[in-house]
Amino acid sequence: MRMRQVCQLFFSLVVAVTIFHPGVLATKAADYKSTSLARGRLGESDICSSFSHTLKDEGTESLWGSMRKTEELSDIYVQRNVWAPGGSTGWHSHPGPSLIIVTAGTVTNYEGHDPACKPHVYKTEMAFVDHGGDDIHNLRNEGTVEAKTIAVQFLPADTARRMNVADPANCHF
């Protein structure tokens, strides 16, 4: 079974369980808005880049590398996300990874698989990765000023960009 078929099957099951299981309700976003700034279609890709450079402080040689490979078509989105103080995305996942840059304020990420509900705090000019797939999470603005991010998402073509999911009941807020 190809990777895309496996992912589509998994997310179909997640959506079916979330929608049809009695008593399981998806959570909703509150005081949060996401706006698509751009969308593009990319064919299969096999990108491998490397860059060798000298570290300024140490004078030693370092090799930086990056790899990204996709099968079939991908949709790439650029999203602007804005949270009012106290705002929340609600629990959700995405079918592919997102690269996220905090452009204003602070966002706190909570992971659905973490029984301790450990907060991961990201401030202006920090970046982080949402791995997608079965990564269920909730991003919140627990500060007193508006928070903003820009996200670049890599998703299988023609899939939902976001899936709302049930509260995993690990975080009590």
Residue, then its C-alpha position, 0 to 999 in steps of 0.5 A: m500500500r502506498m504512503r498516501q493510501v495509508c495516510q488517507l485510510f488512517f485519517s478516514l478512520v480518525v474522522a469516522v471515530t470522531i464523528f460517529h462514536p457516541g459521546v465523542l465530540a470534536t472541540k471548536a476553536a475560540d477567539y482564533k482565526s486562520t486565513s489562507l494567504a496562498r496555496g499551490r500544487l506541487g508534483e512528486s518531490d525528492i529534495c535533498s540539500s546540504f550546505s557546508h560552512t564554518l561556524k563563526d564562534e568555533g572556526t570549525e566546519s559544519l554540515w547542514g542538511s535537509m531532506r523532503k520526499t513526497e509521493e504523488l501531488s501535494d498542496i502547499y498552504v501559507q496560513r496566517n493564524v491570529w489568537a485573541p488573548g485566551g484564544s484556542t485552536g481547539w484540538h485538531s490534527h493535519p494530514g501533513p507537516s507544518l512549519i510554524i513561525v510566531t510573528a507576534g505574542t506567544v503561543t502554547n502548544y499542548e500535545g494530545h498524546d502527553p498525559a502530563c499535558k506539558p506546555h510548549v511555549y513559543k514566543t515571537e521569532m521562534a519557530f516549531v514543527d507540527h509533524g501532522g499525521d496522528d499529532i493531535h494538538n491544541l495551540r492556545n494564547e495564554g498571554t494578554v496580547e494578540a498572538k500571530t503565526i505564519a504556517v507553511q503546510f505540506l499536505p496530500a493533494d485534495t485532503a482537508r487542511r485541518m481535522n477537528v478531533a475530540d478532546p483527549a482529556n489529558c489537559h484540564f483547562 
